[in-house]
Every structure is written in structure tokens, then in C-alpha cells.
């Protein structure tokens, strides 16, 4: 019942925010006019810029898998990674792709369920750690600029709250791991499962500091490629947003849309960029929405490619989402 309520809320929120964004006929007309005048060269440049981040993501994941003895061909790894991007298009937040990757990784390495789970956990942790570092840096350096309007200030403080929450979770997991408190945590302890997984991941990868460093550095290529794709669409639309401004705004947007509110952040991302680009860079609202839509379009293309790979990756049988979720949940109980 709770899941049904949550999904209903997510669906209603997504529809409501899309109606709010596109209800004005005048706004839609201005958007159509702006697309017609868009610089195709910058739109084409944005595609390889976005793709660089996906390549870095695949390399990072391969590093973490090989550390744990899960040797997968590059072709197979690329297919599985893009399958994850396909599932990301339909699931709230950005965890749908992780579920899909983990499910098929377990099928590839049935004797390494623990390693598969913790490899995906560590991959996510490293990515979030890089995002936190970038967000902290831009927040500190551009603190006053990011609070130029009340709306922007509210979004900035939401980011600060999320950073504090993540830092608390990270410190807690280090304490749990360092003092061997895993078995002492009561079942009802807040975020117990997350703390246990993070602690197990640290222990599993503790001896591979060089590999973790490479993976962490690759995460910045992932981030900057993602931000760069939206910068390219802003240039294509003649928005006049500097690279520094875009790289200062995007950590706020990326962090907030990671919350599981709408599928792939649809509508949520557009509303955030509309507000921040208008308030901080004086970009017309319709252009802010278009920057977001065109930037996201690159990743929709990658997701569609993932849908094609999906049919070839596991041609014998395609599991339903509920079956995949159940299998992943069982894998998460490997230590029981």
C-alpha cells in the first residue's frame, strides 16, 4: 500500500510539474521559435561532450569490477552499462539503472553476489563523493552569487542540507566500519542497511587505494561532461551563460534531482534550471527549460541505445521489473 501511495504521488507530481512548465501557449511558442534558431553546431558538439562522461563511467565501473575479480569484456560491460541507462529513463531518481546493472551482474557472476552488490554500492559512493566535493567547492567559492534571489537561496540551502546529510552518513559508516560495530547496530537504527552496505564496501575495497583514486578522478570527468552537455545547449540557444556559471548551478540541480521524485528527474530538472538560470543569469524562462530539455535529450539517446542493447544483452529471457527487484533484494541479504 505504501509503495502504491508513493508511486501515485510521483506520477501526480510529475504530471503537475509538466503542466506548470508548459501550460502557457505563449511560452510554448517562444520555445518553438528558440529551437528553430538554435545553433546546430553547438548541439552536435554537445553529443560527444556528453558521451565522454559515459565512457569515463564505464571505465570507472570496470576498474571496480576487476578489483573484485569480476572480469567482463569491454563489449559486454558497455552493453550492460547502457542497459542501466535505459532503466534510468523510467525510474524515479537515478537508482533504476543501478538495480538493472546489479541484477544482470549477479547473473553474470552468480558466485560473487557480495562483490557484485558492493561494487555497485562503491561505484555509487565514489560518484556521490565527487559530486559532494564539486558542490562544496562551487558553494564556497560562489556563496554570495548563489543567494542573489530568495528562490535561489532556498535551493542552495536544500543543497547544503543534503550535503550535511551525506557527510553524516559517510562519517557514520566510517565509524561503524572502523570500530566493527556492524553487528551491534539495532535492526531499527535509522539508515542501518545503508550504513552496513557502505561499511562493507569500505572493507572490501580498503586495500585497493590506487584503484579507488583512479575511480574517484574519473568521476570528475563524468560530472564535468554532464555539466558540459548543458553548457553546449545553452550556447546553442544563445543564452549567454558562462562555463563557470553553469558549473556553479549544475551541482544544485544534480543533487536535488537525485531524490526519487520524478522518473529520471523529468520536469523537476527543467523547473530547477528555469528558476536558477533566470534568477542568477537572467536567462528567459522558456530558454532555461529548453536548455534542460536539450541537455537531457543527449542522455535520452543513450538510454534508447541501452534499450536496443537490452534485447541483445539477454536475448533468451527478459525479466520483469518486479522479478529484478526481488532478486536484487535477496542479493542485499548476502550476509544473513
C-alpha positions as CSV (number, residue, x, y, z in Angstrom):
1,X,0.0,0.0,0.0
2,X,2.8,2.4,0.9
3,X,4.5,1.8,-2.5
4,X,1.3,2.4,-4.3
5,X,0.8,5.7,-2.5
6,X,4.4,6.8,-3.2
7,X,4.1,5.9,-6.9
8,X,0.8,7.7,-7.2
9,X,2.4,10.8,-5.6
10,X,5.4,10.6,-8.0
11,X,3.1,10.3,-11.0
12,X,0.8,13.1,-9.9
13,X,3.8,15.4,-9.1
14,X,5.4,14.6,-12.5
15,X,2.2,15.4,-14.4
16,X,1.6,18.6,-12.3
17,X,5.1,20.0,-12.8
18,X,5.0,19.3,-16.6
19,X,1.6,21.1,-16.8
20,X,3.0,24.0,-14.8
21,X,6.1,24.2,-17.2
22,X,4.2,24.0,-20.5
23,X,0.7,25.3,-19.8
24,X,1.3,28.8,-21.4
25,X,0.7,28.9,-25.2
26,X,3.0,32.0,-25.4
27,X,5.8,30.1,-23.6
28,X,5.4,27.2,-26.0
29,X,5.5,29.4,-29.0
30,X,8.7,31.2,-27.8
31,X,10.3,27.8,-27.1
32,X,9.4,26.6,-30.7
33,X,10.9,29.8,-32.0
34,X,14.1,29.4,-30.0
35,X,14.6,25.8,-31.2
36,X,14.2,27.0,-34.8
37,X,17.1,29.5,-34.2
38,X,19.3,27.1,-32.3
39,X,22.9,26.8,-33.4
40,X,23.2,23.2,-34.7
41,X,27.0,23.2,-34.4
42,X,26.8,23.6,-30.6
43,X,24.1,20.9,-30.4
44,X,26.3,18.5,-32.3
45,X,29.3,19.4,-30.1
46,X,27.2,18.5,-27.0
47,X,26.8,14.9,-28.1
48,X,30.5,13.8,-27.8
49,X,30.8,16.0,-24.7
50,X,28.0,14.0,-23.0
51,X,29.4,10.7,-24.3
52,X,32.8,11.4,-22.7
53,X,31.2,11.1,-19.3
54,X,29.5,7.8,-20.1
55,X,32.9,6.4,-21.3
56,X,34.5,7.5,-18.1
57,X,31.6,5.9,-16.1
58,X,32.2,2.6,-17.9
59,X,36.0,2.7,-17.2
60,X,35.3,3.5,-13.5
61,X,32.9,0.6,-13.2
62,X,35.4,-1.8,-15.0
63,X,38.1,-0.8,-12.5
64,X,35.9,-1.6,-9.5
65,X,34.7,-4.9,-11.0
66,X,38.2,-6.1,-11.9
67,X,39.5,-5.3,-8.4
68,X,37.0,-7.9,-7.2
69,X,37.8,-10.5,-9.8
70,X,34.8,-9.9,-12.0
71,X,36.4,-9.9,-15.4
72,X,33.9,-8.8,-18.1
73,X,34.7,-8.0,-21.7
74,X,34.6,-4.3,-22.6
75,X,31.8,-5.0,-25.1
76,X,29.7,-6.8,-22.6
77,X,30.4,-4.1,-20.0
78,X,29.4,-1.4,-22.4
79,X,26.1,-3.2,-23.2
80,X,25.3,-3.7,-19.5
81,X,26.1,-0.1,-18.7
82,X,23.8,1.2,-21.4
83,X,21.1,-1.2,-20.3
84,X,21.3,0.6,-16.9
85,X,20.9,4.0,-18.7
86,X,17.7,2.6,-20.3
87,X,16.2,1.7,-17.0
88,X,17.2,5.1,-15.6
89,X,14.8,6.7,-18.0
90,X,11.7,5.2,-16.3
91,X,12.6,5.1,-12.6
92,X,12.4,7.9,-10.1
93,X,15.8,9.4,-9.1
94,X,18.9,7.6,-10.6
95,X,18.7,4.2,-8.9
96,X,16.8,2.3,-11.5
97,X,20.0,1.8,-13.6
98,X,21.8,0.5,-10.5
99,X,19.1,-2.1,-9.9
100,X,19.3,-3.3,-13.5
101,X,23.1,-3.4,-13.6
102,X,23.2,-5.3,-10.3
103,X,20.6,-7.8,-11.4
104,X,22.5,-8.7,-14.6
105,X,25.9,-8.5,-12.9
106,X,24.6,-11.2,-10.4
107,X,23.5,-13.3,-13.4
108,X,27.0,-12.9,-14.9
109,X,28.8,-13.8,-11.7
110,X,26.4,-15.9,-9.6
111,X,29.2,-16.9,-7.2
112,X,30.1,-13.3,-6.4
113,X,26.9,-11.8,-5.2
114,X,28.5,-10.0,-2.3
115,X,31.2,-8.5,-4.6
116,X,28.6,-7.5,-7.2
117,X,26.4,-5.7,-4.6
118,X,29.3,-3.8,-3.0
119,X,30.9,-2.9,-6.4
120,X,27.7,-1.2,-7.4
121,X,27.5,0.4,-3.9
122,X,31.1,1.7,-4.2
123,X,30.5,2.9,-7.7
124,X,27.6,5.0,-6.5
125,X,29.5,6.2,-3.4
126,X,32.5,7.4,-5.4
127,X,30.2,9.2,-7.8
128,X,28.4,10.9,-5.0
129,X,31.6,11.8,-3.2
130,X,32.9,13.6,-6.3
131,X,29.5,15.4,-6.6
132,X,29.8,16.5,-3.0
133,X,33.3,17.7,-3.5
134,X,32.3,19.7,-6.6
135,X,29.2,21.1,-4.9
136,X,31.2,22.1,-1.8
137,X,33.8,23.9,-3.9
138,X,31.3,25.8,-6.0
139,X,29.2,26.6,-3.0
140,X,32.1,28.1,-1.0
141,X,33.6,30.0,-4.0
142,X,30.2,31.4,-5.1
143,X,28.2,31.6,-1.9
144,X,27.0,35.2,-2.4
145,X,26.2,34.8,-6.1
146,X,24.2,31.6,-5.5
147,X,22.0,33.6,-3.0
148,X,21.1,36.5,-5.2
149,X,17.4,35.8,-5.1
150,X,15.2,34.2,-2.4
151,X,14.3,31.3,-4.7
152,X,17.9,30.6,-5.4
153,X,18.8,30.9,-1.8
154,X,16.2,28.3,-0.8
155,X,17.6,25.8,-3.4
156,X,21.1,26.5,-2.2
157,X,20.1,25.7,1.4
158,X,18.4,22.5,0.3
159,X,21.8,21.5,-1.3
160,X,23.6,22.4,2.0
161,X,21.1,20.2,3.9
162,X,21.7,17.3,1.5
163,X,25.5,17.7,1.8
164,X,25.3,17.7,5.6
165,X,23.1,14.5,5.4
166,X,25.5,12.7,3.2
167,X,28.5,13.8,5.2
168,X,26.8,12.5,8.4
169,X,26.1,9.2,6.7
170,X,29.7,8.9,5.4
171,X,31.1,9.6,8.9
172,X,28.7,7.2,10.5
173,X,29.7,4.5,8.1
174,X,33.4,5.1,8.7
175,X,32.8,4.9,12.5
176,X,30.7,1.7,12.1
177,X,33.4,0.1,9.9
178,X,36.4,1.4,11.9
179,X,35.1,0.2,15.3
180,X,33.5,-3.0,14.0
181,X,30.0,-2.0,15.1
182,X,28.2,-3.7,12.2
183,X,26.6,-6.5,14.3
184,X,25.8,-4.1,17.2
185,X,23.5,-1.8,15.3
186,X,19.9,-2.5,16.3
187,X,17.6,-3.5,13.4
188,X,15.5,-0.3,13.8
189,X,18.5,2.0,13.7
190,X,18.0,4.8,11.1
191,X,19.6,4.0,7.7
192,X,21.0,0.8,9.2
193,X,21.0,-1.0,5.8
194,X,22.8,1.8,4.1
195,X,25.4,2.1,6.9
196,X,26.1,-1.6,6.8
197,X,26.5,-1.6,3.0
198,X,28.8,1.3,2.9
199,X,30.9,-0.1,5.7
200,X,31.1,-3.5,3.9
201,X,32.1,-1.7,0.7
202,X,35.0,0.2,2.5
203,X,36.3,-3.1,3.9
204,X,36.1,-4.9,0.6
205,X,38.0,-2.1,-1.3
206,X,40.3,-1.0,1.6
207,X,43.4,-2.4,0.1
208,X,42.9,-1.0,-3.4
209,X,43.6,2.7,-2.7
210,X,45.2,3.3,-6.1
211,X,42.2,1.9,-8.0
212,X,39.8,3.9,-5.8
213,X,41.8,7.0,-6.6
214,X,41.6,6.4,-10.3
215,X,37.9,5.8,-10.0
216,X,37.4,9.0,-8.0
217,X,39.3,11.1,-10.5
218,X,37.2,9.6,-13.4
219,X,34.1,10.7,-11.5
220,X,35.1,14.3,-12.2
221,X,35.2,13.6,-15.9
222,X,31.7,12.1,-15.5
223,X,30.5,15.3,-13.7
224,X,32.1,17.8,-16.0
225,X,30.9,16.0,-19.1
226,X,27.4,16.1,-17.8
227,X,27.6,19.8,-16.9
228,X,29.3,20.5,-20.2
229,X,26.5,19.0,-22.2
230,X,24.1,21.5,-20.7
231,X,26.6,24.3,-21.3
232,X,26.6,23.3,-25.0
233,X,22.8,23.5,-25.2
234,X,23.0,26.9,-23.5
235,X,25.4,28.1,-26.2
236,X,23.3,26.7,-28.9
237,X,20.3,28.7,-27.7
238,X,22.4,31.9,-27.2
239,X,21.7,32.1,-23.5
240,X,24.9,33.8,-22.6
241,X,25.6,31.6,-19.6
242,X,29.3,31.3,-18.8
243,X,31.0,28.0,-18.2
244,X,31.7,29.0,-14.6
245,X,28.0,29.9,-14.0
246,X,26.8,26.6,-15.5
247,X,29.3,24.6,-13.4
248,X,28.1,26.5,-10.3
249,X,24.4,25.9,-10.9
250,X,24.5,22.3,-12.0
251,X,25.7,20.7,-8.7
252,X,22.5,22.1,-7.1
253,X,20.3,20.7,-9.9
254,X,22.1,17.4,-10.0
255,X,21.9,16.9,-6.2
256,X,18.2,17.7,-5.9
257,X,17.0,15.7,-8.8
258,X,18.8,12.6,-7.4
259,X,15.9,12.5,-4.9
260,X,13.4,9.8,-6.2
261,X,10.6,12.2,-7.0
262,X,10.1,12.0,-10.8
263,X,11.3,9.4,-13.4
264,X,14.8,10.5,-14.5
265,X,14.2,13.9,-12.9
266,X,11.7,14.8,-15.7
267,X,10.1,18.1,-15.1
268,X,11.9,18.5,-11.8
269,X,15.2,19.3,-13.6
270,X,13.6,21.7,-16.0
271,X,11.9,23.7,-13.2
272,X,15.1,24.0,-11.3
273,X,17.1,25.2,-14.3
274,X,14.3,27.5,-15.2
275,X,14.5,29.1,-11.8
276,X,18.2,29.2,-11.3
277,X,19.2,30.3,-14.8
278,X,16.5,33.1,-14.7
279,X,17.4,34.3,-11.2
280,X,21.2,34.1,-11.5
281,X,21.9,34.6,-15.2
282,X,18.8,36.5,-16.4
283,X,18.0,33.8,-18.9
284,X,14.4,33.9,-20.1
285,X,12.4,31.1,-18.5
286,X,11.5,29.4,-21.8
287,X,15.2,29.3,-22.7
288,X,16.0,27.8,-19.3
289,X,13.5,25.0,-19.8
290,X,14.9,24.3,-23.3
291,X,18.5,24.2,-22.1
292,X,17.4,21.5,-19.7
293,X,15.3,19.5,-22.3
294,X,18.0,19.6,-25.0
295,X,20.7,18.7,-22.5
296,X,18.7,15.8,-21.2
297,X,18.0,14.7,-24.8
298,X,21.6,13.5,-25.2
299,X,21.1,11.1,-22.3
300,X,17.7,10.0,-23.6
301,X,19.5,9.0,-26.8
302,X,22.0,7.0,-24.7
303,X,19.0,5.4,-22.9
304,X,17.4,4.5,-26.2
305,X,20.6,2.9,-27.3
306,X,20.5,1.0,-24.0
307,X,17.0,-0.3,-24.8
308,X,18.4,-1.7,-28.1
309,X,21.3,-3.3,-26.2
310,X,18.9,-4.8,-23.8
311,X,17.4,-7.0,-26.5
312,X,20.8,-8.3,-27.4
313,X,22.3,-8.5,-23.9
314,X,19.9,-11.2,-22.6
315,X,18.0,-12.5,-25.6
316,X,16.7,-15.7,-24.0
317,X,14.6,-14.1,-21.3
318,X,13.8,-10.6,-20.3
319,X,12.8,-10.4,-16.6
320,X,10.1,-8.2,-15.3
321,X,11.0,-5.3,-13.1
322,X,9.4,-6.9,-10.0
323,X,11.4,-10.1,-10.5
324,X,14.6,-8.0,-10.9
325,X,13.8,-6.1,-7.7
326,X,13.2,-9.3,-5.7
327,X,16.5,-10.8,-6.9
328,X,18.4,-7.7,-6.0
329,X,16.8,-7.6,-2.5
330,X,17.9,-11.2,-2.0
331,X,21.4,-10.3,-3.0
332,X,21.4,-7.5,-0.5
333,X,20.9,-10.1,2.2
334,X,24.0,-12.0,1.4
335,X,25.4,-11.5,4.9
336,X,22.4,-13.1,6.7
